[in-house]
Amino acid sequence: PLYALNLVCFPHRLDKAVLGDILTGGAEKIREAGAVLCGGHSIYDHEPKYGLAVTGMAHPDKLLRNTGCRPGDALVLTKPLGVGLVMSALRGGLAADAHYEAAVASMTRLNRYAAEKMERFQVNACTDITGFGFLVHAAEMAGNGHTLTVNFDSLPQLPGAMRYAEEFLATAAGQRNRNHIGGAVDIAAIPEAAQEILFDPQTSGGLLISLPADQADSLCAAIRKDDPAAAVIGMVSERDRHAVVVL
């Protein structure tokens, strides 16, 4: 990353001190990422919105693509799932403080550190888990030629996420993800609440990494120094009937 521009929508009714805190937080993360803040744009709106337009540079021979996984690869996930469920519980006044704090800690941790660790390994494919949820991004990685088999019990989850899923606090975006992926995935082996974890939209989610199985544990151990929830969660095989199978 080289430089970033703030993009801000902010209501008249909110205290400008809140805006100051938002911009301060953004500036801190830009600095942590090694980039420079070069200005931005702001308008009044009914709801607060904040984001960044970021310009960066990458060597064309060192790009990691979200396709390219190979049969026999292992899958590593670097951050826990469940952000959308915890934040849904928060909006309903039902989230425990510890669960909210864990979600914030995960969201505010950059993927930079996991990405830097990957440079020492033979990574065949990588994607980040964001608003489309784990299953949609995993199916995209599988493409038309592979099946990703995932062990649900190995998936890192935020504390409280399963409880909130069992309490039907899933989001509308999670339902859209479920509708979108259709019959491309086989999740019949897990209960519906567990399925919601996999459809749950993530804000600043982790990386899903496909690499040779004999390197997965070493990569995972390296990543855990900064992302303690990182785990080996499954394997890649030649395409069967579904893009993703969850056991």
C-alpha positions, -999 to +999 in steps of 0.1 A: +000+000+000+013+035-009-014+060+000-050+063+010-079+087+008-107+090+035-143+085+023-167+098+049-205+102+053-215+117+086-249+129+100-255+164+113-270+149+145-238+131+157-211+147+178-181+157+157-159+141+183-172+108+170-160+117+136-126+127+150-123+092+167-132+075+134-106+094+114-080+089+141-086+051+140-083+051+102-051+071+103-036+047+129-043+017+106-030+034+075+003+041+094+004+006+107+000-007+071+030+015+060+010+038+038+003+076+038-030+095+042-033+120+014-067+136+021-102+125+012-138+135+008-167+140+032-204+146+029-234+147+052-256+116+052-283+100+074-260+073+086-222+073+094-201+055+068-163+054+066-139+038+043-106+042+024-097+043-013-062+028-013-036+027-040-008+002-038+018-016-059+026-052-065+051-071-085+033-089-114+053-121-108+043-122-071+006-119-072-015-143-052-048-152-069-080-165-054-079-194-078-050-218-084-055-243-055-042-278-063-053-313-053-036-323-021-033-288-008-043-280+028-064-250+037-055-225+064-079-198+078-062-170+096-091-153+116-122-166+134-156-164+118-188-149+133-183-111+131-218-105+115-235-126+142-218-108+171-226-074+156-262-084+150-264-094+187-248-060+196-275-041+177-301-061+195-285-053+229-278-090+234-240-092+229-218-099+259-190-073+263-163-099+260-178-112+227-180-077+213-144-069+223-131-101+207-149-092+175-134-057+175-100-070+182-103-094+152-117-067+128-090-042+137-061-066+132-046-062+097-041-091+074-007-076+067+011-099+091-003-131+078+004-120+042+041-113+052+044-148+067+031-164+034+060-150+014+082-178+028+058-206+017+046-220-016+011-206-015-010-217-045-042-196-039-054-170-014-085-149-008-099-128+020-132-137+037-154-106+036-191-098+031-199-129+010-191-152+039-168-182+042-187-205+018-190-181-011-153-172-010-144-209-006-165-219-036-148-192-056-114-206-047-126-241-057-136-228-092-148-255-116-120-280-111-117-285-074-136-294-042-127-280-008-135-303+020-137-285+053-139-299+089-163-276+107-149-284+141-115-271+129-129-237+119-119-208+143-150-190+156-155-158+176-167-164+212-205-162+212-210-166+175-225-200+177-248-190+206-261-160+186-266-182+155-287-206+177-307-176+189-316-167+153-296-135+151-283-141+116-282-112+092-300-105+060-267-105+042-261-140+055-294-151+040-284-135+007-252-155+008-271-187+014-295-179-015-265-170-038-244-202-034-274-225-039-265-261-045-228-255-051-220-266-015-228-296+006-235-286+042-261-312+051-238-328+077-240-298+101-270-282+119-285-250+107-269-228+133-235-240+123-244-233+087-251-197+096-215-193+108-204-202+072-228-178+055-221-150+080-207-118+063-174-108+077-160-073+081-122-074+079-122-112+079-091-134+076-073-150+048-082-184+033-049-199+021-043-230-001-008-245+000+010-279+000-001-300+029+034-306+042+038-268+047+004-260+063+014-266+100+045-245+097+027-216+080-001-219+107+025-217+135+041-187+120+008-168+115-004-176+150+023-153+164+000-124+153-033-142+146-037-167+174-069-183+160-053-194+127-060-231+119-057-258+093-093-264+083-094-288+054-081-301+021-084-296-017-092-325-040-102-330-077-137-317-083-165-340-070-201-329-072-198-298-050-174-269-048-173-271-010-182-300+013-184-294+051-180-323+074 
